[in-house]
Amino acid sequence: MAKKHQRAAGIAFSALLGWAALCASGTTQAQRAGSYEPTYGQEGKDVIWVPTQPATIERMLRMAQVTPQDVVVDLGSGDGRITIAAARDFGARAFGYEYNPDMVELSRRDAEKAGVAAKTEFRKADIFDTDFSHASVVTMYLLPHLNVKLRPILLNMRPGIRVVSHQFDMGDWKPDEVSDVSGRRINFWLVPARVEGDWKLSFPGHDYTLTLRQEYQMISGWMAPGPGQMGLRDAVLTGAAIRFSMIDEQGKLLAFSGMVNGSRISGSVTPQGGKPETFSATKSAQ
Ligand SMILES: C[S@@+](CC[C@H](N)C(=O)[O-])C[C@H]1O[C@@H](n2cnc3c(N)ncnc32)[C@H](O)[C@@H]1O
């Protein structure tokens, strides 16, 4: 298992190195103010520096639908280009966390030149030892095993937080969208609400137990009592938004649509051919 993991990480690392060589060849790095000049493929704490190209950055931030209301955090921010683009082109407040202090200084200088010093903040930090829970959008260009290491932290964030990874996936947490820009893969996820368990669900004249099973954003389940368990169909969890349908004891389709807020779900239930009514559900203690 460990060998398999090392081999996969090695392949990804080689791909990153190959891309570094491709970026460096035939590319004249812009001369920047200050004495420090980074080199493609230079050592980093857990992963080398290879910058994301502008068209890929634009697609990453568009996939996340970044607006001026967002707080964008780039984990392993290199020369700060994703952070700077989020502030300059999308009006977001943007942070870059980078282990290499020279890159942090370079990022600050480039943000100044881009006129977004006030909207950006760069910190010398180890991303595995840093709180980034203030983010509404998290971006990264790391390595597959580093993404997997970040996964529990990301899944613990507020439902609906948008996560974008240049090139690499997140193990068995499948992306909600995959895009491609000139051969560069971009993965997008919405942090799903945590809904696994039993819920007491009520609407006028009806009380059910709703049981939800969850694997990341994939949900399934059933409702009871009834003639045994009545399975859910078309169950979809999108961040904190949940919807599912159920055929009730009379054979009528009930369509539920609601928002998850911690241990409560509230929303509307529409019986086939009928009018919507409000429903609420409360999570049972486990
Ligand atoms: C592949 S580069 C991506 C840079 C930037 N995000 C981009 O897309 O242009 C990865 C960056 O992560 C930094 N890094 C590696 N390990 C880190 C860690 N544990 N904490 C913070 N930064 C790290 C490296 O120094 C490098 O600048």
The ligand as a Tripos MOL2 file, in Angstrom:
@<TRIPOS>MOLECULE
LIG
   27    29     1     0     0
SMALL
NO_CHARGES

@<TRIPOS>ATOM
      1 C1          3.4940   23.8530   -7.7460 C.3       1 LIG1
      2 S1          3.8100   25.3720   -6.8540 S.3       1 LIG1
      3 C2          2.2870   26.2800   -7.1170 C.3       1 LIG1
      4 C3          2.4250   27.7680   -6.8960 C.3       1 LIG1
      5 C4          1.1310   28.5580   -7.0950 C.3       1 LIG1
      6 N1          0.0470   28.0470   -6.2790 N.3       1 LIG1
      7 C5          0.7080   28.5100   -8.5280 C.2       1 LIG1
      8 O1         -0.2170   27.7290   -8.8520 O.co2     1 LIG1
      9 O2          1.2980   29.2400   -9.3470 O.co2     1 LIG1
     10 C6          3.6980   24.8310   -5.1410 C.3       1 LIG1
     11 C7          4.1760   25.8540   -4.1290 C.3       1 LIG1
     12 O3          3.9250   25.3170   -2.8200 O.3       1 LIG1
     13 C8          4.9840   25.7060   -1.9460 C.3       1 LIG1
     14 N2          4.9840   24.7650   -0.8220 N.ar      1 LIG1
     15 C9          5.4170   23.4760   -0.7920 C.ar      1 LIG1
     16 N3          5.1730   22.9000    0.3950 N.ar      1 LIG1
     17 C10         4.5580   23.8550    1.1670 C.ar      1 LIG1
     18 C11         4.0360   23.8700    2.4920 C.ar      1 LIG1
     19 N4          4.0780   22.7760    3.2960 N.pl3     1 LIG1
     20 N5          3.4910   25.0100    2.9540 N.ar      1 LIG1
     21 C12         3.4410   26.1170    2.1680 C.ar      1 LIG1
     22 N6          3.8960   26.1650    0.9070 N.ar      1 LIG1
     23 C13         4.4420   25.0380    0.3950 C.ar      1 LIG1
     24 C14         6.1990   25.6340   -2.8400 C.3       1 LIG1
     25 O4          7.2520   26.4250   -2.2960 O.3       1 LIG1
     26 C15         5.6490   26.1770   -4.1700 C.3       1 LIG1
     27 O5          5.8200   27.5630   -4.2520 O.3       1 LIG1
@<TRIPOS>BOND
     1     1     2 1
     2     2     3 1
     3     2    10 1
     4     3     4 1
     5     4     5 1
     6     5     6 1
     7     5     7 1
     8     7     8 2
     9     7     9 1
    10    10    11 1
    11    11    12 1
    12    11    26 1
    13    12    13 1
    14    13    14 1
    15    13    24 1
    16    14    15 ar
    17    14    23 ar
    18    15    16 ar
    19    16    17 ar
    20    17    18 ar
    21    17    23 ar
    22    18    19 1
    23    18    20 ar
    24    20    21 ar
    25    21    22 ar
    26    22    23 ar
    27    24    25 1
    28    24    26 1
    29    26    27 1
@<TRIPOS>SUBSTRUCTURE
     1 LIG1         1 GROUP 0 **** ****
